[in-house]
Amino acid sequence: MRDSPEAIDTGLDAKAAAAALLRWYDGAARVLPWRVGPGERAAGARPDPYRVWLSEIMLQQTTVATVREHFRRFAARWPDIDALAAADEAEVMAEWAGLGYYARARNLIACARAVAAGGGRFPADRAALQALPGIGPYTAAAIAAIAFDAPETVVDGNVERVTARLFALTAPLPAAKKRLATLAATLTPAQRPGDFAQAMMDLGATICTPRAPRCADCPLAGFCAARARGIAADLPARTPRPVKPTRRGIAYLVRRKDGAVLLETRPPRGLLGGMAAFPTTDWTEGRPAPAPPLAADWQPLPVEVSHTFTHFHLRLEVLLARVALSALPDRGRFEPGFDPARLPTAMRKCWDAAAPHLDA
């Protein structure tokens, strides 16, 4: 819901700024596989709420470049909410591999099933959207605005940056988030709020970038207080983030003589939840306790595998073993026809590092 923007005197002509941004968007909108562009909308096309929802879930803390091809494959395989609701959960999780933040995939399935059970249509109301699994305040606002043209303010990192510069707000993030949302709401027009939300995102992604913003090309240059003060590149300010800790673990990569590879399904809760992975120890800040999935002649890789999650860095020692057809693991399963593309990124890194040594 918008934050009473009419009660805020910002000194900026919000109506004129919104009109200038929409004019720019009409000619410069990015072509994205989930988007109905301004020309298509003018011709009468309307966004598919399913595709809007799917793209917004995929884009959470993930780049557009990463999401493009994942979205195309996913939407081709499960083209509507009923198809996704009926999908095998393991297949959905495997298709999600490479997008990260795997709790999103579990919530995606739960949300699809909830919507399908309720008649197969997404609600247009922000509050009703937010009641669905995996849909938070930002995603609910984005779906409501983009799919249903509801007058909601959509605030992601791009919008925060554009807004901080427009109003020269020097208070640092994350403390300034609420204020930035309130200021962004003063800009959101009653007409075309969905296009406006996407225009703000496009502006932040292509012109009002984190470093070296292209102010000379910006349709809002004449409205921007930070540009006038010569501080656009310094905003938004941020409180320094704490140093991420490093955790360590051991990954066990086992290949049978017939080429089958040992995998296990990680617990549904926690990092990489529900994903296929190589057996590993716990990930700890101290020395990990060995936990091999079977007795074998384990050989260490000469290098560690590194991966960074949101809250910590991970360092994995990878141990390799080749075993007979009769080998029986204590946990996991041997998978013939193994496809490393179905693994989450951290596990795929282990495979990429180990594969040259498996036949040595």
Residue frames relative to the residue before (quaternion, step in Angstrom):
aa qw qx qy qz dx dy dz
M 1.0000 0.0000 0.0000 0.0000 0.00 0.00 0.00
R 0.4897 -0.6766 0.4632 0.2964 3.59 -0.96 0.78
D 0.4373 -0.7411 0.4702 0.1963 3.55 -1.14 0.82
S 0.6792 -0.5357 0.3125 0.3925 3.57 0.43 1.24
P 0.0282 0.8561 -0.5160 0.0094 3.61 0.75 0.94
E 0.5936 0.5968 -0.3749 0.3883 3.58 1.11 -0.55
A 0.6529 0.5225 -0.3116 0.4513 3.58 1.23 -0.38
I 0.6530 0.5143 -0.3010 0.4675 3.60 1.29 -0.13
D 0.1896 -0.7662 0.6056 0.1013 3.56 -0.80 1.05
T 0.0637 -0.8438 0.5329 -0.0029 3.59 -0.18 1.28
G 0.4430 -0.6896 0.4626 0.3380 3.56 1.18 -0.40
L 0.6344 0.4968 -0.3320 0.4904 3.59 1.27 0.09
D 0.4129 -0.6931 0.5316 0.2579 3.57 -0.97 0.84
A 0.2358 -0.8341 0.4842 0.1190 3.56 0.17 1.34
K 0.6461 0.5297 -0.3321 0.4379 3.58 0.96 -0.83
A 0.6768 0.4811 -0.2934 0.4737 3.58 0.92 -0.88
A 0.6410 0.5230 -0.3277 0.4563 3.59 1.00 -0.80
A 0.6572 0.5048 -0.3139 0.4634 3.59 0.92 -0.88
A 0.6489 0.5143 -0.3202 0.4603 3.59 0.96 -0.82
A 0.6502 0.5122 -0.3175 0.4628 3.60 0.98 -0.83
L 0.6626 0.5029 -0.3112 0.4596 3.57 0.96 -0.84
L 0.6641 0.4987 -0.3118 0.4616 3.60 0.93 -0.81
R 0.6098 0.5303 -0.3586 0.4674 3.60 1.04 -0.66
W 0.6458 0.5077 -0.3137 0.4763 3.57 0.98 -0.83
Y 0.6596 0.5216 -0.3051 0.4470 3.58 0.90 -0.93
D 0.6173 0.5664 -0.3501 0.4190 3.59 0.98 -0.77
G 0.7655 0.3408 -0.1985 0.5084 3.59 1.11 -0.56
A 0.7879 0.3461 -0.1453 0.4883 3.59 1.17 -0.52
A 0.3395 0.7709 -0.4921 0.2197 3.62 1.21 0.11
R 0.4707 -0.6519 0.5117 0.3028 3.58 -1.00 0.81
V 0.3655 -0.6862 0.5819 0.2384 3.54 -1.15 0.69
L 0.0431 0.8040 -0.5840 0.1027 3.56 -0.49 1.25
P 0.5724 -0.6561 0.3604 0.3348 3.61 -0.88 0.85
W 0.7047 0.4304 -0.2687 0.4959 3.60 1.16 -0.38
R 0.6403 0.5801 -0.3088 0.3977 3.58 1.21 -0.27
V 0.2497 -0.6732 0.6679 0.1958 3.51 -1.28 0.60
G 0.3167 -0.8023 0.4799 0.1601 3.56 -0.33 1.26
P 0.7023 -0.4881 0.3073 0.4173 3.57 -1.25 0.30
G 0.6341 0.5228 -0.3426 0.4552 3.60 1.03 -0.66
E 0.6479 0.5083 -0.3081 0.4763 3.57 1.02 -0.83
R 0.6471 0.5147 -0.3192 0.4631 3.57 1.00 -0.82
A 0.6411 0.5258 -0.3254 0.4545 3.56 0.98 -0.80
A 0.6831 0.4687 -0.2727 0.4892 3.57 1.21 -0.60
G 0.6766 -0.5325 0.2761 0.4271 3.57 1.29 0.13
A 0.5012 0.6455 -0.4411 0.3709 3.63 1.23 -0.09
R 0.1614 -0.7827 0.5957 0.0804 3.55 -1.15 0.66
P 0.5592 -0.6218 0.4201 0.3524 3.59 -1.00 0.70
D 0.4081 -0.6707 0.5655 0.2526 3.55 -1.20 0.67
P 0.4343 -0.7229 0.4600 0.2777 3.65 -0.49 1.08
Y 0.6013 0.5628 -0.3616 0.4370 3.59 1.08 -0.67
R 0.7031 0.4563 -0.2708 0.4734 3.58 0.84 -0.94
V 0.6045 0.5355 -0.3524 0.4729 3.58 1.08 -0.66
W 0.6674 0.5001 -0.2919 0.4683 3.58 0.87 -0.98
L 0.6701 0.5070 -0.3050 0.4482 3.57 0.82 -0.99
S 0.6769 0.4850 -0.3028 0.4635 3.59 0.87 -0.88
E 0.6627 0.5088 -0.3222 0.4453 3.59 0.92 -0.81
I 0.6364 0.4990 -0.3393 0.4806 3.60 1.00 -0.68
M 0.6629 0.5032 -0.3096 0.4599 3.60 0.91 -0.86
L 0.7108 0.4923 -0.2633 0.4279 3.59 0.96 -0.84
Q 0.4632 0.6742 -0.4617 0.3431 3.60 1.20 -0.15
Q 0.8504 -0.0977 0.0082 0.5170 3.57 -0.61 1.21
T 0.6286 0.4605 -0.3415 0.5255 3.57 1.16 0.67
T 0.4868 -0.7015 0.4385 0.2806 3.59 -0.95 0.81
V 0.6286 -0.5270 0.4200 0.3883 3.54 -1.27 0.47
A 0.6341 0.5489 -0.3370 0.4279 3.60 0.95 -0.86
T 0.6677 0.4858 -0.2963 0.4801 3.59 1.00 -0.80
V 0.7092 0.5043 -0.2674 0.4138 3.57 0.91 -0.93
R 0.5316 0.6809 -0.4160 0.2843 3.62 0.95 -0.77
E 0.7674 0.3706 -0.2164 0.4763 3.58 0.51 -1.16
H 0.5924 0.5513 -0.3702 0.4562 3.59 1.06 -0.66
F 0.6553 0.5162 -0.3128 0.4542 3.56 0.94 -0.91
R 0.6547 0.5216 -0.3248 0.4402 3.59 0.86 -0.94
R 0.6843 0.4779 -0.2936 0.4660 3.59 0.85 -0.94
F 0.6664 0.5216 -0.2977 0.4418 3.54 0.91 -0.97
A 0.7050 0.4624 -0.2666 0.4670 3.57 0.86 -1.00
A 0.6164 0.5217 -0.3545 0.4714 3.60 1.12 -0.52
R 0.6921 0.4778 -0.2760 0.4654 3.57 1.00 -0.81
W 0.7791 0.0972 -0.0350 0.6183 3.59 1.03 -0.84
P 0.1134 -0.8827 0.4528 0.0536 3.60 0.34 1.25
D 0.8015 0.1374 -0.0967 0.5738 3.62 1.17 -0.21
I 0.7278 -0.4668 0.2879 0.4117 3.52 -1.30 0.27
D 0.6450 0.5226 -0.3337 0.4467 3.60 0.99 -0.73
A 0.6390 0.5210 -0.3267 0.4620 3.58 1.01 -0.78
L 0.6794 0.4770 -0.2968 0.4721 3.58 0.93 -0.84
A 0.6297 0.5448 -0.3358 0.4403 3.59 1.01 -0.78
A 0.7169 0.4368 -0.2393 0.4879 3.58 1.09 -0.71
A 0.4935 0.7009 -0.4131 0.3075 3.60 1.26 -0.18
D 0.5399 -0.5807 0.5021 0.3452 3.52 -1.30 0.46
E 0.4986 -0.6976 0.4232 0.2927 3.57 -0.71 1.08
A 0.6461 0.5249 -0.3310 0.4443 3.60 0.94 -0.82
E 0.6497 0.5113 -0.3220 0.4613 3.59 1.02 -0.73
V 0.6297 0.5188 -0.3315 0.4737 3.58 1.04 -0.74
M 0.6573 0.5067 -0.3126 0.4620 3.57 0.91 -0.89
A 0.6507 0.5091 -0.3197 0.4639 3.58 0.98 -0.79
E 0.6569 0.5027 -0.3113 0.4679 3.60 0.98 -0.79
W 0.6315 0.5433 -0.3224 0.4496 3.56 1.17 -0.61
A 0.4598 0.7175 -0.4396 0.2838 3.61 1.17 -0.47
G 0.7515 0.3478 -0.2883 0.4809 3.54 -0.88 1.02
L 0.6485 0.5110 -0.3228 0.4628 3.58 1.23 -0.30
G 0.3786 -0.7547 0.4661 0.2644 3.60 1.21 -0.38
Y 0.7918 0.2987 -0.2241 0.4834 3.55 -1.38 0.05
Y 0.0010 0.8969 -0.4421 0.0120 3.51 0.85 1.11
A 0.4820 0.6289 -0.4545 0.4068 3.60 1.22 -0.12
R 0.5728 0.5937 -0.3816 0.4169 3.58 1.14 -0.54
A 0.6535 0.5157 -0.3217 0.4511 3.58 1.00 -0.81
R 0.6426 0.5037 -0.3331 0.4716 3.59 0.99 -0.76
N 0.6656 0.4842 -0.3027 0.4805 3.59 0.98 -0.81
L 0.5796 0.5857 -0.3686 0.4304 3.57 1.14 -0.65
I 0.6695 0.4872 -0.2916 0.4789 3.57 0.91 -0.94
A 0.6588 0.5111 -0.3111 0.4561 3.58 0.91 -0.93
C 0.6603 0.5007 -0.3097 0.4662 3.59 0.97 -0.84
A 0.6356 0.5327 -0.3329 0.4488 3.59 0.93 -0.87
R 0.6824 0.4834 -0.2885 0.4663 3.55 0.93 -0.88
A 0.6333 0.5198 -0.3354 0.4650 3.59 1.05 -0.69
V 0.6673 0.4870 -0.3040 0.4744 3.59 0.94 -0.87
A 0.6509 0.5132 -0.3194 0.4594 3.59 0.94 -0.87
A 0.6619 0.5076 -0.3044 0.4600 3.57 0.97 -0.84
G 0.7058 0.4528 -0.2576 0.4801 3.58 1.16 -0.57
G 0.7467 -0.3998 0.2149 0.4863 3.59 1.21 0.30
G 0.5404 -0.6834 0.3663 0.3269 3.56 1.28 0.01
R 0.6703 0.4546 -0.3121 0.4967 3.59 1.22 0.25
F 0.4289 -0.6750 0.5353 0.2719 3.54 -1.01 0.83
P 0.4576 -0.6535 0.5101 0.3214 3.59 -1.01 0.66
A 0.4473 -0.6942 0.4973 0.2657 3.56 -1.15 0.59
D 0.6157 0.5779 -0.3299 0.4220 3.55 1.24 -0.42
R 0.5337 -0.6599 0.4262 0.3131 3.58 -0.87 0.95
A 0.6683 0.5038 -0.3149 0.4478 3.59 0.87 -0.88
A 0.6620 0.4930 -0.3056 0.4747 3.58 0.98 -0.81
L 0.6186 0.5299 -0.3399 0.4702 3.58 1.05 -0.68
Q 0.6869 0.5008 -0.2881 0.4409 3.55 0.90 -0.93
A 0.6021 0.5628 -0.3563 0.4402 3.59 1.20 -0.34
L 0.5877 0.5842 -0.3672 0.4225 3.60 1.25 -0.27
P 0.6239 -0.5629 0.3765 0.3901 3.62 -1.10 0.58
G 0.8538 0.1982 -0.1477 0.4582 3.54 -1.02 0.89
I 0.6329 0.5035 -0.3457 0.4758 3.61 1.23 0.06
G 0.1313 -0.8047 0.5782 0.0303 3.53 -0.51 1.26
P 0.7842 -0.3499 0.2199 0.4628 3.59 -1.28 -0.08
Y 0.6701 0.4934 -0.3177 0.4544 3.61 0.88 -0.89
T 0.6955 0.4805 -0.2895 0.4491 3.58 0.76 -1.03
A 0.6248 0.5330 -0.3408 0.4576 3.59 1.01 -0.77
A 0.6616 0.4941 -0.3100 0.4712 3.59 0.93 -0.87
A 0.6549 0.5231 -0.3191 0.4424 3.60 0.96 -0.85
I 0.6666 0.4850 -0.3086 0.4746 3.60 0.90 -0.88
A 0.6583 0.5183 -0.3168 0.4446 3.58 0.88 -0.94
A 0.7059 0.4590 -0.2705 0.4668 3.59 0.90 -0.92
I 0.7562 0.4215 -0.2330 0.4430 3.57 0.67 -1.11
A 0.7474 0.4042 -0.2306 0.4743 3.59 0.87 -0.92
F 0.8198 0.2510 -0.0927 0.5063 3.58 1.01 -0.81
D 0.3988 -0.7469 0.4480 0.2869 3.60 1.31 0.06
A 0.2795 0.7398 -0.5510 0.2663 3.56 1.02 0.78
P 0.4953 -0.6889 0.4393 0.2951 3.63 -0.96 0.77
E 0.2591 0.7660 -0.5335 0.2482 3.56 0.58 1.21
T 0.3770 -0.7033 0.5585 0.2266 3.54 -1.18 0.65
V 0.1775 -0.7922 0.5813 0.0541 3.55 -0.72 1.14
V 0.0183 -0.8304 0.5545 -0.0510 3.58 -0.54 1.17
D 0.0763 0.7582 -0.6428 0.0779 3.55 -0.50 1.25
G 0.7692 -0.3537 0.2342 0.4778 3.60 -1.21 -0.19
N 0.6309 0.5280 -0.3376 0.4574 3.58 1.02 -0.73
V 0.6730 0.4912 -0.2949 0.4678 3.57 0.92 -0.92
E 0.6157 0.5353 -0.3516 0.4591 3.60 0.99 -0.72
R 0.6728 0.4995 -0.3065 0.4515 3.58 0.90 -0.89
V 0.6542 0.5010 -0.3163 0.4700 3.60 0.89 -0.92
T 0.6822 0.4974 -0.2904 0.4503 3.58 0.88 -0.93
A 0.6360 0.5279 -0.3347 0.4526 3.59 0.92 -0.85
R 0.6934 0.4644 -0.2807 0.4741 3.59 0.99 -0.80
L 0.6202 0.5492 -0.3559 0.4326 3.58 0.95 -0.79
F 0.7898 0.3104 -0.1437 0.5091 3.56 0.89 -0.97
A 0.3695 -0.7488 0.4719 0.2831 3.60 1.33 0.07
L 0.2320 0.7722 -0.5495 0.2189 3.56 0.90 0.96
T 0.1768 -0.8360 0.5160 0.0601 3.57 -0.43 1.22
A 0.4496 0.6649 -0.4751 0.3607 3.61 1.22 -0.08
P 0.4460 -0.7389 0.4342 0.2581 3.62 -0.83 0.92
L 0.4597 -0.6021 0.5723 0.3140 3.48 -1.37 0.42
P 0.5825 -0.1197 -0.7969 -0.1068 1.56 -2.24 1.12
A 0.4535 0.7131 -0.4527 0.2844 3.62 1.21 -0.18
A 0.6948 0.5010 -0.2771 0.4353 3.61 1.07 -0.68
K 0.3837 0.7669 -0.4628 0.2246 3.62 1.25 -0.10
K 0.6780 0.4923 -0.3114 0.4483 3.61 0.81 -0.93
R 0.6563 0.5046 -0.3116 0.4664 3.56 0.95 -0.86
L 0.6487 0.5155 -0.3205 0.4591 3.59 0.96 -0.80
A 0.6333 0.5215 -0.3328 0.4650 3.59 1.02 -0.76
T 0.6451 0.5162 -0.3153 0.4669 3.57 1.02 -0.80
L 0.6658 0.4871 -0.3014 0.4782 3.59 0.96 -0.83
A 0.6316 0.5301 -0.3371 0.4543 3.59 0.97 -0.79
A 0.6294 0.5503 -0.3324 0.4366 3.57 1.06 -0.74
T 0.6062 0.5575 -0.3666 0.4329 3.61 1.12 -0.53
L 0.6792 0.5014 -0.2822 0.4556 3.57 1.21 -0.51
T 0.5981 0.6210 -0.3650 0.3515 3.59 1.05 -0.76
P 0.2900 -0.7829 0.5224 0.1733 3.61 -0.58 1.09
A 0.5679 -0.5823 0.4530 0.3650 3.56 -1.23 0.42
Q 0.7172 0.3734 -0.2293 0.5418 3.59 1.13 -0.62
R 0.8558 0.0690 -0.0964 0.5035 3.57 -0.99 0.93
P 0.1426 0.8204 -0.5453 0.0964 3.64 0.83 0.81
G 0.6185 0.5468 -0.3515 0.4414 3.61 1.09 -0.61
D 0.6599 0.4786 -0.3010 0.4948 3.57 0.95 -0.86
F 0.6313 0.5343 -0.3387 0.4486 3.58 0.99 -0.77
A 0.6349 0.5277 -0.3325 0.4559 3.60 0.95 -0.85
Q 0.6917 0.4645 -0.2775 0.4783 3.58 0.92 -0.90
A 0.6055 0.5496 -0.3493 0.4574 3.58 1.13 -0.62
M 0.6373 0.5131 -0.3233 0.4755 3.60 0.99 -0.81
M 0.6534 0.5051 -0.3159 0.4671 3.59 0.96 -0.84
D 0.6672 0.5007 -0.3034 0.4606 3.58 0.92 -0.90
L 0.6299 0.5324 -0.3382 0.4532 3.58 0.97 -0.81
G 0.6884 0.4800 -0.2836 0.4641 3.57 0.90 -0.91
A 0.6888 0.4934 -0.2799 0.4514 3.57 1.06 -0.74
T 0.8084 0.3235 -0.1391 0.4717 3.60 1.01 -0.73
I 0.8010 0.2360 -0.1140 0.5382 3.62 1.06 -0.64
C 0.7602 0.3003 -0.1700 0.5504 3.60 0.76 -1.02
T 0.0858 0.8618 -0.4881 0.1081 3.52 0.87 1.13
P 0.6826 -0.5043 0.3172 0.4234 3.61 -1.17 0.43
R 0.7874 0.1497 -0.0786 0.5928 3.59 0.97 -0.86
A 0.8520 0.0856 -0.0960 0.5075 3.55 -1.12 0.77
P 0.0163 0.8140 -0.5797 0.0328 3.63 0.57 1.06
R 0.4023 -0.7227 0.5202 0.2128 3.55 -1.05 0.89
C 0.0999 -0.8594 0.4989 0.0502 3.56 0.58 1.16
A 0.6244 0.5616 -0.3483 0.4165 3.60 1.03 -0.69
D 0.7188 0.4213 -0.2418 0.4973 3.59 1.19 -0.52
C 0.5354 0.6841 -0.3764 0.3220 3.58 1.27 -0.16
P 0.4307 -0.7116 0.4884 0.2639 3.60 -0.82 0.92
L 0.7028 0.4271 -0.2625 0.5048 3.59 1.26 -0.29
A 0.2978 0.7959 -0.4922 0.1888 3.59 1.24 0.19
G 0.6929 0.4932 -0.2836 0.4431 3.58 0.94 -0.85
F 0.6853 0.4569 -0.2786 0.4940 3.59 1.26 -0.27
C 0.6057 0.6484 -0.3199 0.3323 3.58 1.23 -0.49
A 0.3453 -0.7626 0.5170 0.1786 3.56 -0.53 1.21
A 0.6426 0.5227 -0.3377 0.4469 3.60 1.01 -0.73
R 0.6252 0.5178 -0.3415 0.4737 3.60 1.01 -0.72
A 0.6485 0.5243 -0.3237 0.4470 3.58 0.92 -0.86
R 0.7270 0.4091 -0.2278 0.5021 3.59 1.10 -0.70
G 0.4722 -0.7064 0.4223 0.3156 3.58 1.26 -0.04
I 0.5998 0.5787 -0.3549 0.4236 3.60 1.17 0.52
A 0.2981 0.7977 -0.4944 0.1741 3.60 1.21 0.21
A 0.6891 0.4935 -0.2987 0.4386 3.60 0.85 -0.90
D 0.6557 0.5244 -0.3135 0.4437 3.61 1.20 -0.39
L 0.7054 0.4515 -0.2540 0.4838 3.58 1.24 -0.26
P 0.5552 -0.1802 -0.8109 -0.0413 1.50 -2.17 1.23
A 0.4883 -0.6271 0.5182 0.3158 3.53 -1.19 0.63
R 0.1508 -0.7941 0.5845 0.0703 3.56 -1.16 0.60
T 0.4542 -0.6266 0.5581 0.2993 3.50 -1.15 0.70
P 0.5283 -0.6454 0.4286 0.3474 3.64 -0.79 0.90
R 0.3913 -0.7243 0.5215 0.2244 3.54 -0.96 0.90
P 0.5317 -0.6147 0.4597 0.3579 3.58 -1.07 0.61
V 0.5720 -0.5880 0.4465 0.3573 3.54 -1.19 0.58
K 0.4255 -0.7047 0.5057 0.2581 3.58 -0.90 0.93
P 0.4185 -0.6843 0.5247 0.2851 3.59 -0.99 0.74
T 0.3588 -0.7001 0.5699 0.2375 3.55 -1.32 0.26
R 0.1188 -0.7706 0.6235 0.0584 3.56 -0.91 0.97
R 0.2320 -0.7783 0.5738 0.1058 3.52 -1.20 0.62
G 0.0406 0.7897 -0.6113 0.0337 3.52 -1.20 0.56
I 0.3527 -0.6866 0.5848 0.2494 3.52 -1.38 0.01
A 0.1543 -0.7629 0.6223 0.0832 3.56 -0.94 0.95
Y 0.2284 -0.7817 0.5721 0.0971 3.55 -0.92 0.99
L 0.0675 -0.8043 0.5904 -0.0060 3.55 -0.51 1.22
V 0.0140 -0.8214 0.5650 -0.0770 3.55 -0.41 1.30
R 0.0196 -0.7798 0.6253 0.0235 3.55 -0.92 0.91
R 0.3778 -0.7186 0.5462 0.2065 3.51 -0.98 0.98
K 0.6729 -0.5202 0.3391 0.4020 3.59 -1.23 0.41
D 0.6770 0.4661 -0.3034 0.4820 3.60 1.17 -0.44
G 0.6327 -0.5694 0.3145 0.4202 3.58 1.28 0.17
A 0.4927 0.6540 -0.4411 0.3673 3.61 1.23 -0.18
V 0.2491 -0.7709 0.5759 0.1094 3.56 -1.06 0.82
L 0.4446 -0.7017 0.4963 0.2523 3.57 -1.01 0.86
L 0.0371 0.7808 -0.6200 0.0680 3.57 -0.79 1.12
E 0.1088 -0.7522 0.6390 0.1185 3.50 -1.32 0.32
T 0.4264 -0.6604 0.5451 0.2912 3.56 -1.26 0.35
R 0.3858 -0.7397 0.5003 0.2317 3.56 -0.64 1.09
P 0.6526 -0.5205 0.3618 0.4151 3.60 -1.14 0.55
P 0.5983 -0.6164 0.3669 0.3571 3.61 -1.02 0.71
R 0.7229 0.3643 -0.2398 0.5359 3.59 1.12 -0.52
G 0.7100 0.4450 -0.3271 0.4370 3.55 -1.13 0.61
L 0.7514 -0.4018 0.2780 0.4435 3.53 -1.34 0.01
L 0.8294 0.0849 -0.1371 0.5348 3.55 -0.99 0.97
G 0.1917 0.8358 -0.4963 0.1356 3.57 1.18 0.55
G 0.8395 0.1702 -0.1555 0.4920 3.53 -0.89 1.01
M 0.5703 0.6096 -0.3782 0.4002 3.59 1.27 -0.02
A 0.5033 -0.5868 0.5330 0.3438 3.53 -1.30 0.43
A 0.0908 0.7977 -0.5852 0.1138 3.57 -0.90 0.94
F 0.5509 -0.5398 0.4907 0.4053 3.53 -1.29 0.17
P 0.5633 -0.5751 0.4442 0.3932 3.62 -1.05 0.55
T 0.0149 -0.7980 0.6024 -0.0116 3.57 -0.98 0.84
T 0.5310 -0.5389 0.5228 0.3928 3.50 -1.39 0.05
D 0.6347 -0.4163 0.4270 0.4914 3.54 -1.32 -0.24
W 0.3786 -0.6934 0.5615 0.2463 3.57 -1.22 0.51
T 0.0491 0.8324 -0.5402 0.1135 3.56 -0.35 1.25
E 0.5439 -0.6094 0.4625 0.3447 3.56 -1.25 0.38
G 0.6712 0.4237 -0.2965 0.5310 3.57 1.26 -0.23
R 0.7268 -0.3778 0.3054 0.4855 3.55 -1.23 -0.37
P 0.4004 -0.7360 0.4805 0.2591 3.64 -0.67 1.00
A 0.4348 -0.6691 0.5370 0.2737 3.53 -1.15 0.70
P 0.4845 -0.6800 0.4526 0.3130 3.64 -0.70 0.98
A 0.0300 0.7885 -0.6124 0.0473 3.58 -1.07 0.80
P 0.0042 0.8371 -0.5469 0.0091 3.62 0.61 1.08
P 0.4736 -0.7055 0.4525 0.2707 3.60 -0.98 0.80
L 0.7825 0.0141 -0.0269 0.6219 3.59 1.30 -0.18
A 0.5625 -0.5747 0.4654 0.3697 3.54 -1.29 0.29
A 0.2195 0.7672 -0.5700 0.1958 3.58 -0.76 1.05
D 0.5400 -0.5731 0.4942 0.3685 3.53 -1.34 0.10
W 0.1168 -0.8477 0.5167 0.0282 3.56 0.13 1.34
Q 0.0954 -0.7903 0.6049 0.0195 3.54 -0.89 1.02
P 0.3484 -0.7643 0.4992 0.2127 3.61 -0.70 1.03
L 0.4838 -0.6047 0.5406 0.3286 3.53 -1.23 0.57
P 0.5293 -0.6542 0.4274 0.3304 3.61 -1.04 0.58
V 0.7616 0.2720 -0.1746 0.5617 3.63 1.23 -0.23
E 0.4663 -0.6401 0.5280 0.3066 3.56 -1.28 0.44
V 0.3556 -0.6761 0.5951 0.2496 3.51 -1.34 0.35
S 0.1667 -0.7997 0.5737 0.0598 3.57 -0.86 1.00
H 0.0885 0.7657 -0.6341 0.0614 3.55 -1.11 0.75
T 0.2322 -0.7818 0.5661 0.1201 3.58 -1.04 0.76
F 0.1819 -0.7496 0.6307 0.0852 3.51 -0.93 1.04
T 0.7523 -0.4010 0.2540 0.4570 3.58 -1.25 0.09
H 0.8312 0.2639 -0.0974 0.4795 3.57 0.81 -0.99
F 0.8143 0.1034 -0.0745 0.5663 3.61 1.19 -0.06
H 0.4310 -0.6305 0.5731 0.2971 3.50 -1.40 0.28
L 0.2002 -0.7738 0.5917 0.1048 3.57 -1.07 0.79
R 0.0752 -0.7584 0.6463 0.0377 3.54 -1.05 0.88
L 0.0828 -0.8182 0.5689 -0.0001 3.56 -0.64 1.15
E 0.2629 -0.6833 0.6585 0.1742 3.50 -1.03 0.91
V 0.1851 -0.7906 0.5761 0.0935 3.58 -0.85 0.94
L 0.1243 -0.7799 0.6121 0.0417 3.53 -0.82 1.10
L 0.2225 -0.7968 0.5562 0.0791 3.55 -0.89 1.00
A 0.0621 0.7740 -0.6299 0.0178 3.54 -1.20 0.60
R 0.1756 -0.7324 0.6457 0.1258 3.53 -1.21 0.66
V 0.0694 -0.8389 0.5390 -0.0301 3.56 -0.66 1.10
A 0.6072 -0.5747 0.4235 0.3489 3.52 -1.33 0.38
L 0.6742 -0.4919 0.3683 0.4098 3.55 -1.30 0.29
S 0.6754 0.5150 -0.2885 0.4419 3.58 1.13 -0.62
A 0.4382 0.7222 -0.4537 0.2838 3.62 1.25 -0.14
L 0.1334 -0.7876 0.6000 0.0429 3.55 -0.96 0.94
P 0.2607 -0.7946 0.5263 0.1539 3.62 -0.41 1.15
D 0.5227 -0.6164 0.4885 0.3290 3.55 -1.24 0.49
R 0.7871 0.0111 -0.0174 0.6165 3.56 1.20 -0.47
G 0.7074 0.4326 -0.3323 0.4495 3.54 -1.20 0.48
R 0.3036 -0.7294 0.5900 0.1665 3.53 -1.38 -0.07
F 0.4216 -0.6704 0.5409 0.2833 3.55 -1.13 0.59
E 0.1516 -0.8084 0.5670 0.0458 3.55 -0.77 1.08
P 0.2714 -0.7438 0.5874 0.1676 3.61 -0.57 1.13
G 0.7987 0.2696 -0.1909 0.5029 3.57 -1.16 0.42
F 0.1305 0.8443 -0.5073 0.1133 3.55 1.12 0.73
D 0.1106 -0.7842 0.6098 0.0314 3.58 -0.94 0.98
P 0.3090 -0.7911 0.4907 0.1948 3.64 -0.24 1.17
A 0.5523 0.6194 -0.4031 0.3857 3.62 1.16 -0.39
R 0.6497 0.5227 -0.3188 0.4506 3.59 1.21 -0.41
L 0.5605 0.6099 -0.3820 0.4098 3.58 1.29 0.00
P 0.5311 -0.5673 0.4978 0.3852 3.59 -1.19 0.38
T 0.7055 -0.5243 0.2761 0.3887 3.55 -1.17 0.65
A 0.6475 0.5253 -0.3414 0.4338 3.62 0.87 -0.85
M 0.6875 0.4666 -0.2856 0.4775 3.58 0.98 -0.81
R 0.6225 0.5372 -0.3455 0.4522 3.58 1.06 -0.68
K 0.5979 0.5489 -0.3533 0.4651 3.57 1.12 -0.63
C 0.6245 0.5280 -0.3365 0.4669 3.58 1.03 -0.78
W 0.6649 0.5037 -0.3018 0.4615 3.56 0.93 -0.91
D 0.6587 0.5166 -0.3186 0.4447 3.58 0.88 -0.90
A 0.6709 0.4881 -0.2993 0.4712 3.57 1.04 -0.77
A 0.7388 0.4566 -0.2242 0.4421 3.57 1.01 -0.87
A 0.5629 0.6700 -0.3889 0.2881 3.58 0.98 -0.82
P 0.6712 0.4975 -0.3386 0.4329 3.68 0.83 -0.76
H 0.6993 0.4817 -0.2668 0.4558 3.60 1.17 -0.51
L 0.5464 0.6618 -0.3986 0.3234 3.59 1.19 -0.42
D 0.7572 0.3455 -0.2008 0.5167 3.60 1.07 -0.61
A 0.4161 0.7264 -0.4603 0.2957 3.54 1.31 0.13
